[in-house]
Amino acid sequence: MSGLVALLSRLRSFTVLACFVLQPVGLRAAEAPPRLTVFAAVSLTDVLQQIGRDYVATGAPPPQFSFAASSVLAKQIESGARADVFVAADQEWMDYLAARGLLRDGTRRDLAGNRLVLIAPADSRVDLALVPGVALASALGPDGRLATGDPDFVPAGRYARRALVALGAWAGVADRLVRADNVRVALAYVARGEVPLGIVYATDARADARVRVVAVFPGDSHPPIAYPIAATRVGAPQAEAFIAFVASPVAAGRFEAAGFTPLAQDRSQR
């Protein structure tokens, strides 16, 4: 009997100790705010990281960014990847998720704009005007190729194809494309001198001193470039606070300084 009493006494002591040790850990876990996961187009990498630091300076927890092609991110969200906020480089991939009921109603808006440019390595002497009938194939030389995002999936490539079709240059270069997984990969091909020309966003060209802008595509040669942002259907409640901050005057200043065109137009009714 005395052995049983001793055993029960030890069990009670262990239970008290466990409660003492585990309760504070549980409280700390409950008090820790959830971290937002933001899926965003890779062309926004630099500016969103800066805006993220501004957001943290307000006392908010640091968001976790995942940058890739909009097509890749949209497909990941469709497949169940956890993201609180999605920022695309075109309307089509945001529409793709909206059509599948994967966005939170009333949170979508256009965040920023951009321009499409033709780039070359910084030491290139290519000089070309982007006008109807432009001899882009000749500018590539006999073996040169043109780098851009894959026109079948990547927004930058889609804009590029529309622009080249409008200028009558698509047929001459369609079979000479380097179809990059995203616009930053296309930029790298040109920066490393692996291809003589590429089509990227103006902000990407600005971010790499190894390339130079040969010419800017006419704005009416392709659909307006816009970056829509929205909370996902399963996103945390604070996703809307993050979206409001990214659309704030502070963030608009960051976009403008990086070469983007701030739009901040609500598209909740789209």
C-alpha positions in Angstrom: 0.0 0.0 0.0 2.8 2.4 0.9 4.3 1.8 -2.6 1.0 2.7 -4.2 0.7 5.9 -2.2 4.3 6.8 -3.2 3.5 6.2 -6.8 0.4 8.3 -6.7 2.3 11.1 -5.0 4.9 11.0 -7.8 2.3 11.1 -10.5 0.6 14.1 -8.9 4.0 15.9 -8.7 4.6 15.1 -12.4 1.2 16.5 -13.4 1.7 19.7 -11.5 5.2 20.1 -13.0 3.8 19.4 -16.5 1.2 22.0 -16.1 3.7 24.5 -14.8 6.1 23.8 -17.8 3.5 23.5 -20.6 1.1 26.3 -19.8 3.5 29.2 -20.5 4.5 27.6 -23.8 0.8 27.3 -24.8 0.2 30.9 -23.9 3.2 32.1 -25.9 2.0 30.1 -28.9 -1.5 31.6 -28.6 -0.1 35.1 -28.3 2.2 34.8 -31.4 0.4 36.4 -34.4 0.2 34.3 -37.5 2.6 35.2 -40.2 1.1 36.2 -43.5 2.2 34.3 -46.7 2.3 36.5 -49.8 2.5 34.9 -53.2 3.7 37.5 -55.7 5.0 37.9 -59.3 8.7 37.8 -59.4 9.0 41.2 -61.1 7.8 42.6 -57.7 10.6 41.0 -55.7 12.7 44.1 -54.9 9.8 46.6 -54.3 7.7 44.3 -52.2 10.6 43.3 -50.0 11.1 47.0 -49.3 7.4 47.6 -48.6 7.5 44.5 -46.4 10.1 46.2 -44.3 8.0 49.4 -44.1 5.1 47.2 -43.0 7.1 45.6 -40.2 8.1 49.1 -39.0 4.5 49.8 -38.2 4.6 46.9 -35.6 3.2 44.2 -37.9 4.8 40.8 -38.0 7.0 40.3 -41.1 5.2 38.8 -44.1 6.7 35.7 -45.8 7.1 36.3 -49.5 7.1 33.6 -52.2 8.1 35.0 -55.6 7.7 33.2 -58.9 5.8 33.5 -62.2 2.1 34.4 -61.7 1.1 31.2 -63.5 3.1 29.0 -61.2 1.8 30.7 -58.1 -1.9 30.6 -59.3 -1.6 26.9 -60.0 -0.1 26.3 -56.6 -3.0 28.1 -54.9 -5.4 26.1 -57.0 -3.7 23.0 -55.8 -4.1 23.9 -52.1 -0.9 25.8 -51.3 -1.5 28.1 -48.3 -1.3 31.7 -49.3 -3.0 34.7 -47.7 -2.4 37.2 -50.4 -1.8 36.9 -54.2 -0.2 39.6 -56.4 -0.2 38.8 -60.1 1.5 40.4 -63.0 -1.6 40.4 -65.2 -5.4 40.2 -64.9 -5.7 36.8 -66.5 -4.1 34.8 -63.6 -6.1 36.7 -61.0 -9.2 36.1 -63.1 -8.2 32.4 -63.2 -8.4 32.2 -59.4 -11.5 34.3 -59.1 -13.4 32.0 -61.6 -12.6 29.1 -59.2 -13.9 30.9 -56.1 -10.4 31.1 -54.6 -10.3 34.8 -53.8 -12.0 36.7 -51.0 -14.8 39.0 -52.3 -14.2 42.7 -52.1 -10.4 42.6 -51.7 -9.2 42.8 -55.2 -7.7 45.9 -56.6 -5.1 47.0 -59.2 -1.9 47.9 -57.4 0.6 49.2 -59.9 1.5 49.4 -63.6 4.6 48.9 -65.7 6.1 49.3 -69.2 7.4 46.7 -71.6 10.9 47.2 -73.0 13.4 45.6 -75.4 16.7 45.1 -73.7 20.3 44.2 -74.8 23.5 43.6 -72.9 25.0 46.8 -71.6 27.9 46.8 -74.1 25.6 46.0 -77.1 25.5 48.5 -79.9 22.0 47.5 -81.2 19.8 50.4 -82.0 16.2 49.7 -82.9 12.9 51.7 -83.1 9.8 49.7 -82.1 7.6 50.8 -84.9 5.3 48.7 -87.2 7.4 46.5 -89.5 10.4 46.6 -87.1 13.1 44.2 -88.3 13.6 42.5 -85.0 14.7 39.2 -86.6 17.5 41.0 -88.4 18.6 42.7 -85.2 19.0 39.2 -83.6 21.6 38.2 -86.2 21.8 34.9 -88.0 21.9 32.8 -84.8 20.7 35.1 -82.1 17.6 34.4 -80.0 15.1 36.5 -78.1 14.5 35.9 -74.4 11.2 36.6 -72.7 8.7 34.9 -70.5 7.0 31.9 -72.0 4.1 33.4 -73.9 1.8 30.5 -73.1 2.0 31.0 -69.4 4.1 33.9 -68.2 2.5 37.4 -68.2 5.6 39.2 -69.5 5.7 36.7 -72.4 2.0 37.2 -73.1 2.4 41.0 -73.2 5.5 40.5 -75.5 3.6 38.3 -77.9 0.7 40.8 -78.1 3.1 43.6 -78.7 5.1 41.8 -81.4 2.0 40.7 -83.2 0.8 44.3 -83.2 4.1 45.5 -84.7 4.1 42.7 -87.3 7.3 41.2 -85.8 5.9 38.0 -84.2 6.2 35.7 -87.3 9.8 36.5 -87.7 10.9 35.6 -84.1 8.3 33.1 -82.9 10.6 30.2 -83.5 13.7 32.0 -82.1 12.4 32.6 -78.6 14.0 31.5 -75.3 10.9 30.8 -73.3 11.9 31.7 -69.8 10.1 30.4 -66.7 9.7 34.0 -65.5 10.7 37.5 -66.4 13.8 37.5 -64.1 15.1 34.5 -65.8 14.7 36.2 -69.2 16.5 39.2 -67.8 19.4 37.0 -66.6 19.8 35.5 -70.1 20.4 39.0 -71.5 22.5 40.2 -68.6 24.9 37.2 -69.0 25.2 37.9 -72.8 23.6 34.5 -73.7 21.1 36.2 -76.0 21.4 39.5 -77.9 17.9 40.8 -77.0 15.1 40.2 -74.5 11.7 41.6 -73.6 11.1 42.4 -69.9 9.5 45.0 -67.8 11.1 48.4 -67.4 11.5 47.9 -63.7 13.4 44.7 -64.2 15.8 46.3 -66.7 16.3 49.1 -64.2 17.3 46.7 -61.5 20.3 45.2 -63.4 23.2 47.3 -64.6 24.3 44.6 -67.0 21.6 45.4 -69.4 20.3 48.6 -71.2 17.0 49.5 -72.6 17.0 49.6 -76.4 13.5 50.8 -76.8 10.1 51.0 -75.0 7.2 49.2 -76.6 4.3 51.6 -77.5 1.6 51.4 -74.9 -1.1 50.7 -77.4 0.8 47.6 -78.7 -0.3 45.4 -75.8 -2.9 45.4 -73.0 -2.2 47.7 -70.1 0.3 46.1 -67.7 -1.3 46.0 -64.2 -0.5 44.1 -61.0 -3.8 43.1 -59.3 -3.7 42.1 -55.6 -6.3 40.2 -53.6 -6.7 38.1 -50.4 -7.3 34.4 -51.0 -10.5 32.8 -49.8 -8.6 31.0 -47.0 -6.3 34.0 -46.2 -6.0 35.2 -42.6 -8.1 38.2 -41.5 -5.0 40.4 -41.4 -4.5 39.9 -45.1 -6.8 42.8 -45.8 -4.7 45.1 -43.5 -1.6 44.1 -45.5 -3.4 44.9 -48.8 -4.5 48.3 -47.5 -0.8 49.0 -46.6 0.5 48.0 -50.0 -2.0 50.3 -51.5 -1.2 53.2 -49.2 0.6 56.4 -50.1 3.8 55.1 -48.4 3.8 52.0 -50.6 2.8 54.1 -53.7 6.0 56.1 -53.2 8.0 52.9 -53.2 6.4 51.7 -56.4 7.0 55.0 -58.1 10.6 55.2 -57.0 11.2 51.7 -58.4 9.8 52.7 -61.8 6.2 51.4 -61.4 3.1 53.4 -62.1 0.8 53.4 -58.9 -2.8 52.6 -59.8 -4.5 51.5 -56.5 -7.8 51.1 -58.3 -10.4 49.0 -56.5 -11.5 46.0 -58.7 -13.8 44.3 -56.2 -16.6 44.4 -58.7 -14.6 42.8 -61.5 
